[in-house]
Amino acid sequence: MEVKTKHKLGRKRLSEDLTTEIRNYIIDKGLKPGDALLTEQQMVERFGVSRPVVREATKALDFLGIIRSAPRRGMILDSFDFDRVSEYFGFHFALSDYPKDELLKSRIALETGALYYTMEAMREKPELFDYLMECVEIADTEEDIEAWIEHDIAFHRALVEVSNIGPLGSFCDLIHVFFHEFHDKTAQGHFVSGKEQHEQIVHALRDGHVDEAVRILRFHLSWYEDDEEPGVSS
């Protein structure tokens, strides 16, 4: 049993290495969706691995929608759907034991980095201002702390997602994990002050003042820094 387990672990590592080799091959050859990939036999010969390793690696890539089998053509690159892959990012954030200061820095980088593009999206679609303000105002209808936190999460996700940058929005699960890890700290916050700052951020973006929006958001998130006590939430 122990030998079989070691064998399976070894094959798993080989299949993970092979997926890296396949990725590099795709990049080096400049392959695009619809292009044929190497056959199973070609992979065995090119990368020096067994057929079971090739099948395990290609099965994983097929599951993620990166490749697919086509009649009489073998394996070809699929039209990559980032949204499909991003569904699994949340598991990574949820299961990884990142230090809290790294979570905070990551959240700051994610949200402040999105603000310029959120402002541009609002300029193109003025109705996004109303949508974001609805996300701000809806918190007034809730009285319990857990409901406030849920609306807090929803607002900050929306702030990134309306940037209309798919890959960036796919990291929003980081925000949800952040609130889970900092739940007690968030629950101690002054939600009314936090809501006012949400509103200030949205107005600054509507008026084209992205630097001001970034300043407010950074101050807003400084609540979670040990050496700061601005007295606001999230």
C-alpha positions in Angstrom: 0.0 0.0 0.0 2.8 2.4 0.9 4.6 1.7 -2.4 1.4 2.4 -4.4 0.9 5.6 -2.5 4.4 6.8 -3.2 3.9 5.8 -6.9 0.7 7.9 -7.1 2.4 10.9 -5.5 5.3 10.6 -7.9 3.0 10.5 -10.9 1.1 13.5 -9.6 4.2 15.5 -9.4 5.2 14.4 -12.9 1.8 15.3 -14.3 2.1 18.8 -12.7 5.5 19.2 -14.2 4.1 18.1 -17.6 1.3 20.7 -17.5 4.0 23.3 -17.1 5.9 21.9 -20.1 2.7 21.9 -22.1 2.1 25.5 -21.2 5.6 26.5 -22.2 5.1 24.6 -25.5 1.9 26.5 -26.3 3.6 29.8 -25.6 6.8 29.0 -27.5 4.8 27.8 -30.6 2.3 30.7 -30.3 -0.6 28.3 -30.5 -4.1 29.7 -30.4 -7.6 28.2 -29.7 -8.4 25.7 -32.4 -4.8 24.7 -33.0 -3.8 21.1 -32.6 -1.7 20.1 -29.6 0.9 17.3 -29.5 -0.6 13.8 -29.6 -0.3 11.5 -26.6 2.6 9.6 -28.3 4.4 12.8 -29.2 4.2 14.0 -25.5 5.6 10.7 -24.3 8.5 11.0 -26.7 9.1 14.7 -26.3 8.8 15.0 -22.5 10.0 11.5 -21.5 7.0 10.6 -19.4 4.6 7.6 -19.4 1.2 7.5 -21.0 -0.6 7.5 -17.6 1.2 10.7 -16.7 0.2 12.3 -20.1 -3.4 11.2 -19.6 -3.5 12.6 -16.0 -2.1 16.0 -17.1 -4.4 16.3 -20.2 -7.4 15.2 -18.2 -6.8 18.1 -15.8 -6.4 20.6 -18.7 -9.6 19.3 -20.3 -11.4 19.7 -17.0 -10.3 23.4 -16.9 -11.5 23.9 -20.4 -8.0 24.5 -21.8 -7.9 21.6 -24.2 -10.5 19.3 -25.7 -10.6 16.2 -27.9 -11.7 16.7 -31.5 -12.7 13.8 -33.9 -9.8 12.9 -36.2 -7.7 15.8 -34.8 -6.7 14.6 -31.4 -6.2 17.2 -28.7 -6.7 20.9 -29.6 -6.7 24.1 -27.7 -10.1 25.3 -26.6 -11.4 28.8 -26.4 -10.1 29.5 -23.0 -12.8 30.6 -20.5 -11.1 32.5 -17.7 -14.4 32.6 -15.7 -14.5 28.9 -15.6 -11.0 28.6 -14.2 -11.5 31.5 -11.8 -14.2 29.5 -10.0 -11.4 27.5 -8.4 -9.4 30.6 -7.2 -11.7 30.8 -4.2 -10.6 27.4 -3.0 -7.0 28.5 -3.2 -7.6 31.6 -1.1 -9.8 29.7 1.3 -7.4 26.9 1.9 -4.1 28.9 1.9 -2.9 30.0 5.3 -1.6 33.5 4.3 -0.5 35.8 7.1 -3.1 38.6 7.8 -0.7 41.4 6.8 -0.3 39.7 3.3 -4.1 39.5 2.9 -4.4 43.1 3.8 -1.7 44.2 1.4 -3.2 42.0 -1.4 -6.6 43.5 -0.8 -5.2 47.1 -0.9 -3.4 46.3 -4.2 -6.5 44.7 -5.7 -9.0 47.3 -4.8 -6.9 50.5 -5.3 -5.5 49.0 -8.6 -9.1 48.6 -9.9 -10.3 52.1 -9.1 -8.9 53.8 -12.3 -10.7 51.2 -14.5 -13.8 51.4 -12.4 -13.8 55.2 -13.0 -13.3 54.6 -16.8 -16.2 52.2 -16.8 -18.4 54.7 -14.9 -17.5 57.3 -17.5 -18.7 55.0 -20.3 -21.7 53.8 -18.5 -23.1 56.5 -16.1 -25.7 54.1 -14.8 -22.9 52.3 -12.9 -22.8 55.3 -10.5 -26.4 54.5 -9.5 -25.6 50.8 -9.2 -22.7 51.4 -6.8 -24.8 53.9 -4.8 -27.5 51.3 -4.4 -24.8 49.0 -3.0 -23.9 51.7 -0.5 -27.5 52.7 0.5 -28.8 49.2 0.9 -26.9 48.8 4.1 -29.3 51.3 5.7 -32.0 48.7 5.6 -30.1 46.2 7.7 -29.6 46.4 11.5 -27.6 43.4 12.5 -23.9 43.2 12.3 -23.7 40.1 10.0 -26.0 41.7 7.5 -23.9 44.9 7.5 -20.8 42.7 6.9 -22.5 41.0 4.0 -23.4 44.3 2.4 -19.8 45.5 3.1 -18.5 42.5 1.1 -20.9 43.1 -1.7 -19.9 46.7 -2.1 -16.2 46.0 -2.2 -16.7 43.2 -4.7 -18.8 45.5 -6.9 -16.1 48.2 -6.8 -13.7 45.8 -8.5 -16.2 43.9 -10.7 -17.6 46.9 -12.4 -14.1 47.7 -13.7 -15.1 45.2 -16.4 -11.7 43.5 -16.3 -12.5 39.8 -16.1 -9.2 38.5 -14.7 -9.1 41.2 -12.0 -12.7 40.5 -11.0 -11.9 36.9 -10.7 -9.7 37.6 -7.6 -12.7 39.0 -5.7 -12.9 35.8 -3.7 -9.9 37.2 -1.9 -12.2 39.9 -0.5 -14.6 37.3 0.9 -11.7 35.3 2.5 -10.3 38.6 3.9 -13.6 39.4 5.7 -13.7 35.9 7.1 -10.2 36.2 8.5 -10.8 39.7 9.9 -14.4 39.1 11.0 -14.0 40.1 14.6 -12.1 43.3 13.7 -14.7 44.2 11.1 -17.5 43.6 13.6 -15.9 46.2 15.9 -16.0 48.9 13.2 -18.2 52.0 12.9 -20.4 50.9 10.0 -22.0 54.3 9.5 -18.6 56.0 9.1 -17.6 53.2 6.7 -20.7 53.7 4.7 -20.0 57.4 4.4 -16.6 56.6 3.0 -18.1 54.1 0.5 -20.2 57.0 -0.7 -17.2 59.3 -0.9 -15.3 56.8 -3.0 -18.1 56.4 -5.5 -18.6 60.2 -5.8 -14.9 60.7 -6.3 -14.8 58.2 -9.1 -17.9 59.7 -10.8 -16.2 63.1 -10.7 -13.0 61.7 -12.2 -10.9 62.1 -9.0 -9.3 58.7 -8.9 -6.4 59.9 -6.7 -8.9 61.1 -4.1 -10.8 57.8 -4.4 -7.5 55.9 -3.8 -6.7 58.1 -0.8 -10.1 57.5 0.8 -10.0 53.7 0.2 -6.5 53.4 1.7 -7.6 55.3 4.8 -10.7 53.2 4.8 -8.7 50.0 4.9 -6.2 51.3 7.4 -8.7 50.2 10.1 -7.1 46.8 9.8 -3.6 48.0 10.5 -2.4 47.4 14.0 -1.0 50.9 14.4 -4.0 52.7 13.1 -7.3 53.4 14.8 -9.4 55.5 12.4 -12.6 54.1 13.8 -14.2 52.8 10.6 -15.0 49.4 9.2 -13.9 47.5 6.1 
